[in-house]
């Protein structure tokens, strides 16, 4: 009886949902109807691809660097003067999604292809193609590839803003290099931020099984529409424990358009310093219990925010009517807007709500600034941290900063034995060093020193 009730309930949930077109019934050997995702997957699976990357690395040969080994094999003195290195070719695997079959456009994660010399895309029909990397957005962890192929399939893009916790989703990818694999689950949570995975975070959390190799794969709804790009898992052992994260496709769209057209992404800013609301601040500013938003702690002179009339002490609660829940959420809301867009920003000022229209401006090119700060930090992007110190907000791929040991989300609290409170203080401290830097870094509550040479 219990099994029958479960069966009927499961069938009802799938077959009578708004996505029932994807879950058309099939018949078993007895002629009974059974729910299935097979018709939807027949349409979607051909558009989810396996990605293989090849990287050539220079590695030290410890034997050739050993003086006794060199003497025994009569290695010439000229070779003794330099460390002996060998080339090693490494291969790794991930997933991707075809979103434009006519142009051969494939979306994947930046970390899947970031350091690759070659990228190959394999289809479910057995065909394989060398891919061109059109561009990459490491801060969002998105990359766009192009393949020259005929008879491709594509996945339609959904509106991820319409997702709700509890919606059924399907993850498709290439876990552990096994080949295309399908797992199912629900949306466990929305708007996950503060994980320190990417520079811009607003993740969909799902219990659909995601494992290493699923990165860059598709998260689709029961209509077969792309709602997210699978990108990370939270796991103490490296395998799935039911907590996976996908980048909402609405965030990905903006990067795709810029990468296809320009090969890079330029993000906007409005020129404010912000801080999350704490219980103490909520009480001090007489905010209602449970009030969400972020405090504006500073407004840059001449910035879009300054011109629009935003002020220190304003509590920013919404962008274009969408609630702002945290500082990380606000960074994503603004960072995904095109430069020149006008947004309605709602704030609480003196116990009253006020809406101001702000034009999104272009972010300062901090890569060039940080090259002037110090050559060892070229390719990094820093921001003043609301709680003190300097936040590592971005690291350009294949740059000196990317190999420095810093990670996005780190907070620099000291440099060259001086306390650091903001980017200006960091700049002053770095002027006292040429060939090395001593950084005092805080990472997820743990402080340590890092020496860059």
C-alpha positions, 0 to 999 in steps of 0.5 A, a space after each residue: 500500500 505504501 509503495 503504491 501511494 509513493 508511486 502514485 504521488 511521484 507520478 502525480 508530481 512529475 506528470 502533472 507539473 508545469 513541466 509535464 511535456 518533458 516527462 511524457 509517460 511510457 508503457 511497461 511490459 504490462 501496458 502500464 504508464 510510467 513517468 520518464 524524463 527520456 523524451 526530454 533527455 533525447 533532445 537535450 543530451 546531444 547538446 551537452 558535450 565532454 571537454 578535454 584539455 591538454 596542458 604542457 608544463 615545465 617540470 624540474 628533473 631532480 636527477 639532472 640537478 643532482 651533482 653526483 648524477 651529472 658527474 656520473 653521466 658526464 652532463 656538460 658544465 653548460 647544462 649544470 648552470 641552469 636547472 634541468 627541466 622536462 616537458 610533461 603533457 597533462 590531460 583533464 576533462 570537464 563538460 560544456 553546453 552548446 547554446 547556439 548550434 548555428 554558430 557552434 557556441 559552447 559554454 563551460 567553466 573558466 576553470 575547465 579550460 583556463 590553463 589549457 594549450 588545446 581544448 577539444 569538444 566531444 559530442 555524444 555521437 562520437 564526433 570530436 572537434 578542436 575548439 577555439 576559446 573566444 573568451 573567458 570570465 574568471 571572476 564568474 567562472 565562465 568561458 565561451 568556446 566555438 567549434 566548426 561543426 554541422 548538425 549540432 543540437 542546442 539547449 534553450 536558455 531559461 529565465 533563472 529568476 523564475 526558479 523556486 526552491 523545490 523545483 525539479 532539476 536535472 544535472 548533465 555532465 561528464 563526472 570523473 571522465 566516465 562519459 555523459 551522465 544524468 542525475 536528478 534532484 531539486 533546487 535546494 536553495 537560491 542566492 548562495 553567496 560568501 562561499 569564496 568560490 568566485 568573484 561574483 557569487 549568486 549560486 543555485 544550490 542543488 542536490 542533483 549529484 554533481 561530481 568532479 568532471 561535471 564542471 561546465 555541464 548543464 543544469 536544466 529544468 524538466 522542460 529541458 531548458 538551461 537554468 544554470 552551469 554546474 560549477 562546484 561542490 561542497 564536499 569534505 572527501 571530493 565526492 558528492 554529498 548532496 550540496 552542489 552549486 550552479 551559476 544561474 544562466 541569467 548571470 551567464 548571459 551577460 558574460 556570453 554576449 560580451 565574450 562573443 563580441 569582445 573576447 572579454 568582460 567589462 563590469 560596471 560599478 556605482 562607486 560605493 563601499 558597503 557592509 552587511 547588516 549585523 544585529 548590532 547595526 540593525 539595533 543602532 539604526 532602528 531597523 525592523 527585526 529581519 530587515 535585509 540589505 546592506 549599509 552604504 559606508 562610503 560614496 566615492 566623489 564623482 562616482 555614479 552613486 554620488 551623482 545620483 544622491 546616494 549617501 553614507 548611512 543609506 541602507 540599500 535594500 533593492 536593485 530594480 525591485 529585486 531584494 538585496 540580501 548581502 554585500 556579495 549579492 549586491 556585487 553580483 547585481 551590479 557586476 552583471 549590469 552593462 556599463 551605461 545601464 540605468 538601475 533603480 536603487 531603493 534605500 532606507 534613509 531616515 526611516 523612509 524608503 527612497 528610490 534613486 536612478 543610478 547609471 552604472 559606470 565602468 570599473 577602474 582598470 585595476 590590473 594596470 593599477 596593480 601592475 604599478 603597485 607591484 609587478 608581483 601583483 599584476 593581474 589582481 583586482 583589489 577592493 577596500 574590505 568593509 571590515 578592514 583590510 583589502 579584499 582580493 576580488 579577482 585574479 586574471 588567469 595566467 598572470 603573476 597574481 594568479 600564481 602568487 598563492 592568493 585566492 579570490 576572497 582573501 583579505 590582506 590585513 598587512 604588507 611588509 610588516 605594516 597594518 593595511 586598512 585599505 587599497 591606498 595603505 597597501 599601495 604605500 606599503 608596497 613602495 618599500 619593496 622591489 623584488 619581494 613582498 611580505 603579505 599578512 593574509 586572512 582566509 576563512 578566519 585563518 591568518 597566515 603570512 605569504 612571501 612573493 618573490 
